[in-house]
Amino acid sequence: MKKFLFLLSLVFFITACETEEDPVIEREEVAEETEEPAEEENQQVETLDLGDVNTQEIIRFNSEKLAAQQYEGTLDGQAITIEKFNAIEYILVIPGDTSLGKQEIKISGIDDYVLSVTISETTITNSAEEALEPFFDNISAFEESINPASEKGANVLAILEAFKKNYQTLSNDGKMVLAKLYLANKSFMDDTVLDDYESSNNDQLAIVGKYILSVTTFSTATVAATIDPELISKSGLVAISTIALYKSYEYKDQLSASTLKKVDIAINSIESSLSTQNEDNILELYNNENEVFPFETRERAIISSDKNDTNENLKDFFESFSTFNERLEKLNSAIQFVDDEIWFSNVSLFERDFFPDSAQVEKMPANQTIFYASEFTISDSRINLNNVSFSDGHILINASYADQNSTENYLDTFLEFTYTDEFNELEGKFAVRLHKNYNYKIQFIKNPNYGEIVPVETLSNRDSYTAPNFVRHYYRVFLDNEPILLDNGNEWSNVILGEVPTSADTLTVNNYPIYIRDATNDRVITINLDLTFTNEAYAKIVNKKFTIEGGNYGEPNGSIVKVKFNDNGTYDTYSKDGTFIREGNYSFTPLIDNYGWLDCQDYVFKGRGIAAINLPGAGSGGYWMFYADGQILAGSTYGCMNQYQTTHISEGW
């Protein structure tokens, strides 16, 4: 929020820190106000000193004395226009032929208030063409970024081309007028063409800030173009305003395509704001147990009705959007005037911008940022909310009975939440049922693909289990000792336990979550186990040597390749006589099953697998499988003794 407020402050007080010239002279500081005797007796004239300015310079200033949208005034005997730029600022342009020195600007209809300026000549030390060369170089660079296939892009290119073509027809005096306009407002005009307003930060809040700044620049140039009495400099300001307009469209289109607005949060695909309990839309929790659910947001793009949103950042954004459309009418008038009087090119005008009246709501996996912007509570005194945390697109919830001696089998209540970010302020609740007992059990089984289900071990929540690391495990689940269907209606499923081995050390992970979809009851539950992961295969492989011998129908045929595994994930292969052949990469893979079968014609059960590695190009069938009984088999087919081609692996050379 602080960053956004800083951006907003730039909207009203853009200063040029990069060059010595001011992009647009801004009188945002408290101006020196003096009281001078009026010509008429007893009348006091208040003076606002705008300081030192140059001819053809655009000036922005604050004045509490002025309130109307537009004023007419006189400066050095010339009529000028002063126009309101935003809620607190006005803009005027110093004519190029104004006399130098101290001058007063008298405002029609206000006799007791004048503006004071000290005017210096905008000087050019070289030719007008040389002074304008960087300006036209910048325009050419900007044109490269325009999409000519878009209607807006094509129109902007047409206007810039008309401006450049007309420039070639100007007299030396005309080019000098344009050169002085550029030098008097160099930073402002250069930044308008080149600046992308902190493009390194492209989050949504930053894009809103960019949009507001580009609209501010567009409005400044547009108002200046409409009140500038000089036709040639007016046409230059129209070109500058058109560039800022294109950037405003670009940033607005980015926001239109993004899911900026959050409309709801969903847990386990259940949307919030439930006012009553519904058995089909309820979060099932168990006393003092961690339950993990998918965590989502419901998001959409900005629509027109969001202009009534109470969020401050959206209000500021839509105020700039409204300003953009208001100034667009002025720009069209300036374009039409310049086109009729100077360019004679028949360029097109721009249509008002708009937001659609509706947008599709999308389901999006929530990230950590969204979670931390949410606050969850249970106000029911019967229930303690012990923990709410987030990991990998899931939300973990732990709640317990406040009275552990309660005889109620379950308690119905609500999980309430508030969500707040730069653009959203949501609140809602989810129906919750907290059960007293947790009756799920997981049963690890032998791979059921080639035979009936054979149990290995049945575990309750928080039980301990020792398993080989990074291996696929098949399982089924019981609720109240009755088997349930899993996933999409299957009786069994599988999960890869552990992580890629990085050493031979045994790993201990307490409270390891296994996420399970109970298809029978249409809910997602979590069983947490205290797991010990063994890395026996790592110790067998790394920095060890092996001999690979080809064979036919299980008999070695003398075709030998030697392999050495290094601890950096590479392996070296050698011929039978020890000649180096090549280097390759190996990696651990969960291809093997904890209790699996050898994929042969007879589907031979091979017992407990402990690891598998993938080493393509070693002449060994693609990957090796390691078993608890010490066997090492290469691939699933190459290890079958009833195949024509077989592979035989032994440790050592």
C-alpha positions, 0 to 999 in steps of 0.5 A, spaced: 500 500 500 505 504 501 508 503 494 501 505 491 501 511 495 508 513 493 505 512 485 499 516 486 503 522 489 507 521 483 501 522 479 500 529 482 507 531 483 511 528 477 518 531 478 524 530 473 530 527 477 534 525 471 535 531 468 536 538 470 530 541 466 523 540 469 519 535 464 513 540 466 514 546 471 510 544 477 508 549 482 506 544 487 510 547 493 507 552 497 508 558 493 510 565 495 504 569 496 505 576 497 500 582 498 501 588 494 497 595 494 492 595 489 491 601 484 484 602 487 484 605 494 483 600 499 483 594 494 489 588 496 491 584 490 494 577 492 499 575 488 502 567 487 509 567 484 510 561 479 517 563 479 522 562 473 519 559 467 521 559 459 518 561 453 513 555 450 514 552 457 508 548 460 506 550 467 502 546 472 501 549 479 496 549 485 491 555 487 486 554 492 484 561 489 481 558 483 475 553 482 472 554 475 474 549 470 477 554 465 479 561 466 481 566 460 487 571 462 492 576 459 500 575 459 504 581 456 498 583 452 496 576 450 490 572 451 492 565 454 488 560 457 488 557 464 485 550 465 484 545 470 488 539 470 486 535 476 482 536 483 488 541 485 492 543 479 492 548 473 496 548 467 498 554 462 503 555 457 507 561 456 507 563 449 513 563 445 513 571 444 512 573 451 517 579 453 522 577 458 523 579 465 518 579 471 510 579 468 504 578 471 498 574 469 491 577 470 485 573 470 479 575 467 473 576 472 478 576 478 481 583 480 484 581 486 488 575 484 494 575 479 500 570 477 507 572 477 512 569 473 519 571 471 520 569 464 527 567 460 528 566 453 528 558 451 535 559 447 538 554 442 545 554 441 545 550 434 540 549 428 533 547 430 534 540 426 540 538 431 536 540 437 530 536 434 534 530 432 534 526 439 526 527 439 525 524 432 530 519 434 525 517 440 519 517 436 522 512 431 524 508 437 517 508 440 514 506 433 518 500 433 514 498 440 507 499 437 503 494 434 501 496 427 495 490 426 491 493 432 486 499 430 489 504 436 496 502 434 495 504 426 491 510 428 497 512 433 502 511 427 498 515 422 498 521 427 506 520 428 507 520 420 502 526 419 506 530 424 513 528 421 511 529 414 508 536 416 515 537 419 519 536 413 514 542 410 516 547 415 520 553 414 526 554 419 522 559 423 517 553 424 522 548 426 525 553 431 518 554 434 518 546 435 525 546 437 524 551 443 517 547 445 522 541 445 527 544 449 523 548 454 519 541 456 525 536 454 524 532 460 517 531 460 517 530 452 523 525 452 520 521 458 513 521 455 516 517 449 521 513 452 519 512 460 515 505 461 514 507 469 518 502 472 517 496 468 521 492 472 516 491 476 510 488 473 505 486 478 498 488 478 499 494 483 505 496 479 501 496 472 495 500 476 500 505 478 503 505 470 496 506 468 495 512 472 501 515 471 500 514 463 493 518 464 497 523 468 502 524 462 496 524 457 492 529 460 498 534 461 500 534 454 492 534 451 490 540 456 497 543 454 495 542 446 488 545 447 490 551 450 497 552 446 495 558 442 501 556 437 499 552 431 506 548 430 507 547 438 500 545 438 501 539 433 507 537 437 503 536 443 498 532 440 503 528 437 506 527 445 499 526 447 498 521 442 504 517 445 501 517 452 494 515 450 497 509 446 501 507 453 495 508 457 491 503 452 496 498 453 496 498 461 489 498 461 489 492 456 494 489 461 489 490 467 483 488 463 486 481 461 488 480 468 484 476 474 485 483 478 478 482 482 477 476 487 470 474 488 470 468 493 475 463 496 474 456 495 476 450 500 476 443 497 472 446 491 466 449 496 465 456 495 464 460 501 459 465 504 454 459 506 449 461 510 446 454 512 449 447 513 449 443 507 451 435 507 454 436 500 458 442 502 461 441 508 468 441 510 470 434 514 475 435 520 477 430 525 479 432 532 486 435 533 488 432 526 491 435 520 486 436 514 489 438 508 484 441 502 485 444 495 485 451 496 482 456 490 480 463 489 474 465 484 477 471 480 475 475 474 477 481 470 475 488 472 468 490 469 464 496 469 461 496 475 467 495 479 467 503 479 463 503 485 467 499 489 469 501 496 477 499 495 481 505 495 486 503 489 480 501 485 477 508 486 483 511 484 484 507 478 477 508 475 478 516 477 484 516 472 479 512 467 474 517 467 479 522 466 482 519 460 475 519 457 474 526 458 481 528 456 480 523 450 474 528 447 479 534 448 485 530 444 480 528 438 478 536 438 485 538 438 487 532 433 481 535 428 483 542 429 491 540 427 489 536 422 484 541 418 489 547 419 496 544 419 497 536 417 491 535 412 492 528 412 485 526 414 487 521 420 482 518 425 480 520 431 479 515 438 473 512 441 472 512 448 475 507 452 470 502 456 470 496 461 465 490 459 459 489 463 461 482 465 467 477 466 467 470 466 469 467 473 475 463 473 477 458 478 485 459 480 489 455 485 491 459 491 498 461 492 502 463 498 500 470 497 493 469 497 493 465 503 497 470 507 492 475 505 487 471 508 485 470 516 481 464 518 477 464 525 472 459 528 468 463 533 464 457 536 467 457 543 466 449 543 472 448 538 479 451 538 482 452 531 489 450 533 493 451 526 491 454 519 497 453 514 499 453 506 503 448 502 503 447 495 496 449 493 493 446 499 490 449 506 492 445 512 486 446 518 487 443 525 481 444 530 479 440 536 474 440 541 475 445 547 472 440 551 475 433 550 470 430 555 465 431 550 460 426 548 458 429 542 460 425 536 461 431 532 460 439 532 457 443 526 460 450 526 463 455 521 470 456 519 470 464 517 475 468 513 477 475 511 481 476 505 484 483 504 489 485 498 490 492 494 484 491 490 479 486 494 476 486 501 472 479 502 469 475 507 465 469 508 465 462 511 465 455 510 460 450 514 465 445 518 463 438 521 468 437 527 468 429 528 470 426 535 474 420 532 479 419 526 477 412 523 481 412 517 486 407 515 491 406 510 493 399 507 500 398 503 499 392 498 503 389 493 502 391 486 495 389 484 496 390 477 498 382 476 494 379 481 489 380 487 490 385 492 495 382 498 496 386 504 503 388 506 501 393 512 495 397 515 497 403 519 493 408 522 494 416 523 500 418 526 503 410 526 510 409 524 513 406 518 519 404 514 520 405 507 525 405 501 526 412 499 523 415 492 519 409 490 512 408 488 507 405 493 500 402 492 495 402 497 488 402 499 484 405 505 479 403 510 474 408 514 471 404 520 474 398 518 470 398 511 474 399 504 472 405 501 473 407 493 479 412 491 480 417 486 475 416 480 472 410 483 478 405 484 479 400 490 486 402 490 491 407 488 499 409 489 503 414 491 510 416 491 513 417 498 520 421 499 524 425 495 530 424 490 536 421 494 542 425 495 546 421 500 546 414 503 543 417 510 537 414 512 531 420 513 526 421 518 520 425 516 515 426 522 507 427 520 508 426 513 502 427 509 499 423 504 493 426 501 487 421 499 481 422 495 475 418 498 471 417 492 466 413 496 464 420 501 466 425 496 472 428 500 479 429 501 482 427 507 490 426 509 493 421 513 499 423 516 505 418 518 512 418 521 516 415 516 523 413 516 526 413 509 532 408 507 537 410 501 540 403 501 541 403 493 545 410 493 550 406 498 550 401 493 551 405 487 555 411 488 562 411 487 562 403 485 563 399 479 559 394 475 560 390 470 554 389 464 554 383 460 549 381 455 546 375 454 541 370 450 535 367 454 539 368 460 546 365 458 551 370 458 555 371 451 561 375 453 559 382 451 561 386 456 561 394 458 564 396 465 560 402 468 563 407 474 558 411 478 560 418 480 557 422 486 555 428 481 550 424 477 554 422 472 557 415 470 563 413 465 563 407 461 569 403 459 570 397 454 572 390 456 579 392 456 578 398 460 578 403 454 574 409 456 567 409 451 563 415 454 560 419 460 553 419 461 548 422 466 544 417 471 538 419 475 534 416 481 527 415 478 520 412 482 519 407 476 520 401 481 514 399 485 515 398 493 512 391 492 512 389 485 513 384 479 518 383 474 514 385 467 515 379 463 511 374 460 509 370 466 509 376 471 514 374 476 513 377 483 520 380 485 519 382 492 520 388 495 524 394 490 528 399 494 530 404 488 531 405 481 536 409 476 535 411 469 542 411 465 540 412 458 545 410 453 549 405 457 547 399 453 543 396 459 536 397 458 535 404 460 534 403 467 536 399 473 532 396 479 534 394 485 531 389 490 531 388 497 534 381 496 540 384 493 538 383 486 540 388 480 535 387 474 536 392 468 530 394 465 523 390 465 524 386 459 531 385 459 531 382 466 527 376 464 530 370 463 525 367 458 527 373 453 532 372 447 536 378 449 538 379 457 542 383 461 546 380 467 549 385 472 554 384 477 558 389 482 565 390 481 570 389 475 
